[in-house]
Amino acid sequence: MRTRRRTLILGVVVALMLILSACGSPDALDGETLLQNRCTECHDLQRVTDSQKSATEWEETVERMIQQGAELNEEEKEVLVDYLAENYGP
């Protein structure tokens, strides 16, 4: 009986760990990480860091990059635009 209970508890713990890992890593929604991992596939960071744009301009730029193939979902796009506007705004 105890072995069954332990096996069940272990199974539940493993299932929870799998569910949590499937939800994505915290880095996935970090603006700096998104910038480094997604934007540098096509160009270097200096192209971004030399720019000074408003939030609206960054949103337009990121949208244009998505249309050209950048892989960002809507939530990642918002995080990235917020990061860019905060760190590379006027």
N, C-alpha and C positions, 0 to 999 in steps of 0.2 A: 504494500500500500504506500509506504513512504517513497519507494522508488518511482512509482507512478506519479505521485504528487511532485516530486523533484523534476521528473521529466516534463511534466506539464508546465511547471513554472519556468524551466529552462526554455521550453518551446515558446512561451509567451514573451520572455525576455528577448530571445533571438528575433521573433517576429517584430517586436517594437523597434529593435535596433535597425532592422531592414527597412521598416516604414520611415523611420527618421532619416536614414541615409538616402532614401529615395526622394525625400523632400528637397534635396539640394543642399549644398554646403553654404555656410554664411557668406563666403567669398563671392558667391554667384551674384549677390546683390550689393556688392561693394563697388562704388563708382570707379575707384582707382584701379581695382582688379579688372573690371570690365574694360576700362580704357586700355590697359596694358595687354589684355588677352584678346580682345576682339578688334580693336582699332589698328593694332600693329600688324595685323595679317596683311594689310594693303599698304600701309605707310608708316614711317617712323613717328615716334612721339613728339619730336621737335615741331612737326607740322601742326600739332595740336597745341603744344605748350607755347608756341610763338603767337598764337591767336588770342585775341581779346574780343569776346562776343557776349552779347546779352543772352538771357535765357531763351528768348524767342529765336534769336539767331542760331544758338546751339541746337535748339529743337529742330529747326529747319535743316541744319547741317546733318544731324543724326538721322533724320528722316530720309534725307537724300542718300546717305550712306547705306541705309537699310534697303532702299530701292535699288542700290547698286550691288547688293549682296551681303551686307553686314548682317550677321545673325544675332538679332536681339529681339526678345519678346517685349510686349508692351511694358511690363513692370521693369525689366532691365533698361529699356529705353528711358523711362522716367528717372531711374536712379542715375544713369549716366548723364542725362541732361542736367539734373540737379548738381551733380558733382562738377561737371564742366562749367556751369554758370557760376558756381561758388568759387572755384579755383582759377578759372580762366575767363572771368568776366571783366567788364570795364571798371 
